Every structure is written in structure tokens, then in C-alpha cells.
Amino acid sequence: MVAERITVGVYALDRVILPKPAGARGWARRLTEAMPVLAEDAEPVEISLTEGPEGLALALDAPLGGEHRAGTTVAVEPVEGRAGLFLLRVAGKAVALSCALPWQPGCEPSLLGSPLSGALAAYAAGTLIDTPDGPCPVETLAPGDAVTTLGNGSRPLRWVGRRRVEVVEMLAHPGLRPVSFGPGTLGNGRDLLVSPQQRLLIDDWRAAVYFGEDRVLVAAQALVDDQAARLVLPTAPLDYVMLLCDRHEVLLAEGTLSESFHPGEAGLDSLPPDERVRLGEVCPEPELLRRRAAFPIVRNAEARALRLLS
């Protein structure tokens, strides 16, 4: 899952039309004030990126309003107020736009309905969730299906939420890149891939020594040590899946104890609008926010003491 090269489709800014004439305030500000339109002859340019110690850089030369050489630094920035639209800077200079959804010449971009944030807590598609009938890929589960819980037997799912995250979104929002736990790291038999905010249950001596509790829940990102647990950048879009039960539960994901959906307000804000509506029909948001956690939740700053050893 770790990307050697990441391919992203972009449009050079000389192929982008803004209703207002160019000003001195820069592309980022202008894009927040006016919706861009692709020129009729605009064609996407695929650029190849790589991630090194100093961040993103061009893996190959890129023709974007001039020739930009391999190795040149690249930054991908979300456009304020335009969820799903991203400004690409090469060596600090704005050179291109990318959109998370298809963008046709002569048209405004098709934008996502809600901004993404690093607050999304979910399992990556392909994760095996333990059920009474055996492990099942998380994306195949549906409301009403039973899952195995810690201490409460088999419980039905109330809601199953989904959100696809495009590669360009993960480039712009590193907090959306999944955390990969190698086999055996947390009792998992295979690689476990979850969003950084997905909480895992720590039920060994570390919970007692560091926090005075038998068991605690910690976010995956707090366990990243760049060895057994790594933040990775997929080369293809990633589907995240969220599982809600009647109460906050601890499930088995690839053999690892991990929580069911238990968001704060930021987590709710990261849901696509249609998924948030479906969730509200099952469980009103105020009720969901008042739910008691199954085990004590440790803040990320405190949980860094639990980082896994090589």
C-alpha cells in the first residue's frame, strides 16, 4: 500500500477560466470568490509524484505551463470553500487544479458536498470483521447483520456508512491517509488498515502502567512509529467504512480489538451529506453524541506513550 509513485490528473491553470479578471491576490483567493470553468480545449495532464523525507516532489518531468523538472517540490492545497477542489503548487508557484470528481471542459467542477477532515474514524474496505458466521469484509456488511463484540456477544449493526477518499484528497489532507499495522502488531493476523482516528483497544500492561486502567481506547495515529505501525499513501482511491451498533461496542477487526462508530462533532462533519442524513434517521445526532464510551478514551497527546516498539 505504500506508494512509490502517485499519479494525479490535473489541469494547467492556463486552461482554467475564471469569471473575474486576474488580480494581484493570487489563485487561492480568486478561486474562493469565483467558480472556475475549464476551457473547451482543456485536457487533463497526468503527473507522477513521489513522497520523500522532505515531502511531495515530482517523480517525472511535468509540462504544466512550462517544464517542471523531476525532484521539484510539490504542494497540494484544498481550496477554501470549494470542497473537492485542489490547487497544485510546484516550487511554491500555483500551476494547476485538480478535482476529486470528474471535470468536463466548458463546465464548472463537480464538487463534493462536504469538506473532508482528519476526524474520519473508519475501517478501510477489505478489513475482515468478526461475525457469528466468520470473518466478513467490512464493505459487505449491512444494517441488521450481526457482528461479534467484546463482552456483549453478537449484536446487530444499526447503520453502515461509507466514504470514498480520492488520492488527491489524501495528498491535501494527510490526516486521511490510513494507518497500516503489520501482522502481529495488535493481535492481527494480516495487515490492518484503518483511518488515523479509528480507536483501538489497548488491554495489556501498558493501559495499567500509563493510565491506571485495565483497558483504554486510543486513536490509531497515536501508535504510529514508522515501523510496526505506519501512515501510508495508497496509489488508488480508498473506501472507508463505518459500523454503528445500538451502543458503543468493541469489535474484532483482523483479530484486533477496535471500536464501533463513536464520533464527536468533527467526525459527523466529515460524513458525506447523504450518509449523515441516513445516520440521523437511525440515531439522532444529539443522542449519538451523548453515548457513553465502552472504555476510557485516551487523548492523542497522552497516548503517544503507547507507541509500539520495533
ChimeraX attribute file (.defattr): number of C-alpha atoms within 10 A of each C-alpha:
attribute: neighborCount
match mode: 1-to-1
recipient: residues
	/A:1	11
	/A:2	13
	/A:3	14
	/A:4	14
	/A:5	18
	/A:6	22
	/A:7	17
	/A:8	19
	/A:9	17
	/A:10	21
	/A:11	24
	/A:12	21
	/A:13	20
	/A:14	13
	/A:15	18
	/A:16	18
	/A:17	19
	/A:18	17
	/A:19	11
	/A:20	12
	/A:21	7
	/A:22	11
	/A:23	9
	/A:24	7
	/A:25	8
	/A:26	11
	/A:27	19
	/A:28	15
	/A:29	13
	/A:30	19
	/A:31	19
	/A:32	13
	/A:33	15
	/A:34	12
	/A:35	15
	/A:36	20
	/A:37	19
	/A:38	22
	/A:39	19
	/A:40	13
	/A:41	8
	/A:42	17
	/A:43	15
	/A:44	16
	/A:45	17
	/A:46	14
	/A:47	18
	/A:48	18
	/A:49	24
	/A:50	19
	/A:51	19
	/A:52	11
	/A:53	5
	/A:54	7
	/A:55	10
	/A:56	19
	/A:57	21
	/A:58	21
	/A:59	20
	/A:60	16
	/A:61	15
	/A:62	19
	/A:63	14
	/A:64	17
	/A:65	13
	/A:66	9
	/A:67	9
	/A:68	17
	/A:69	15
	/A:70	15
	/A:71	16
	/A:72	17
	/A:73	21
	/A:74	20
	/A:75	18
	/A:76	21
	/A:77	20
	/A:78	23
	/A:79	19
	/A:80	15
	/A:81	12
	/A:82	20
	/A:83	18
	/A:84	23
	/A:85	23
	/A:86	25
	/A:87	22
	/A:88	23
	/A:89	16
	/A:90	20
	/A:91	14
	/A:92	11
	/A:93	12
	/A:94	19
	/A:95	21
	/A:96	23
	/A:97	23
	/A:98	25
	/A:99	24
	/A:100	20
	/A:101	13
	/A:102	10
	/A:103	17
	/A:104	16
	/A:105	16
	/A:106	15
	/A:107	14
	/A:108	16
	/A:109	21
	/A:110	16
	/A:111	16
	/A:112	16
	/A:113	13
	/A:114	15
	/A:115	18
	/A:116	25
	/A:117	17
	/A:118	17
	/A:119	21
	/A:120	26
	/A:121	29
	/A:122	26
	/A:123	30
	/A:124	25
	/A:125	19
	/A:126	17
	/A:127	21
	/A:128	21
	/A:129	23
	/A:130	22
	/A:131	20
	/A:132	14
	/A:133	9
	/A:134	10
	/A:135	17
	/A:136	18
	/A:137	15
	/A:138	21
	/A:139	21
	/A:140	13
	/A:141	18
	/A:142	15
	/A:143	14
	/A:144	13
	/A:145	16
	/A:146	19
	/A:147	24
	/A:148	22
	/A:149	23
	/A:150	14
	/A:151	9
	/A:152	9
	/A:153	11
	/A:154	16
	/A:155	19
	/A:156	17
	/A:157	19
	/A:158	18
	/A:159	23
	/A:160	22
	/A:161	21
	/A:162	18
	/A:163	18
	/A:164	14
	/A:165	17
	/A:166	20
	/A:167	21
	/A:168	26
	/A:169	27
	/A:170	22
	/A:171	22
	/A:172	19
	/A:173	16
	/A:174	15
	/A:175	20
	/A:176	28
	/A:177	25
	/A:178	28
	/A:179	27
	/A:180	27
	/A:181	25
	/A:182	18
	/A:183	16
	/A:184	14
	/A:185	18
	/A:186	19
	/A:187	16
	/A:188	17
	/A:189	14
	/A:190	17
	/A:191	16
	/A:192	26
	/A:193	28
	/A:194	29
	/A:195	25
	/A:196	26
	/A:197	24
	/A:198	26
	/A:199	26
	/A:200	24
	/A:201	22
	/A:202	21
	/A:203	14
	/A:204	12
	/A:205	13
	/A:206	16
	/A:207	19
	/A:208	14
	/A:209	10
	/A:210	12
	/A:211	16
	/A:212	11
	/A:213	16
	/A:214	15
	/A:215	19
	/A:216	22
	/A:217	24
	/A:218	25
	/A:219	24
	/A:220	28
	/A:221	25
	/A:222	22
	/A:223	24
	/A:224	20
	/A:225	16
	/A:226	16
	/A:227	13
	/A:228	18
	/A:229	26
	/A:230	20
	/A:231	25
	/A:232	18
	/A:233	24
	/A:234	19
	/A:235	17
	/A:236	15
	/A:237	15
	/A:238	19
	/A:239	16
	/A:240	25
	/A:241	25
	/A:242	22
	/A:243	25
	/A:244	22
	/A:245	22
	/A:246	15
	/A:247	17
	/A:248	18
	/A:249	24
	/A:250	25
	/A:251	25
	/A:252	22
	/A:253	27
	/A:254	24
	/A:255	19
	/A:256	23
	/A:257	22
	/A:258	26
	/A:259	29
	/A:260	26
	/A:261	26
	/A:262	25
	/A:263	19
	/A:264	15
	/A:265	12
	/A:266	13
	/A:267	17
	/A:268	20
	/A:269	17
	/A:270	19
	/A:271	23
	/A:272	18
	/A:273	14
	/A:274	11
	/A:275	16
	/A:276	15
	/A:277	14
	/A:278	14
	/A:279	20
	/A:280	15
	/A:281	11
	/A:282	13
	/A:283	17
	/A:284	12
	/A:285	17
	/A:286	10
	/A:287	9
	/A:288	22
	/A:289	14
	/A:290	10
	/A:291	13
	/A:292	11
	/A:293	14
	/A:294	17
	/A:295	17
	/A:296	15
	/A:297	16
	/A:298	17
	/A:299	12
	/A:300	16
	/A:301	8
	/A:302	12
	/A:303	21
	/A:304	17
	/A:305	13
	/A:306	17
	/A:307	16
	/A:308	16
	/A:309	11
	/A:310	9
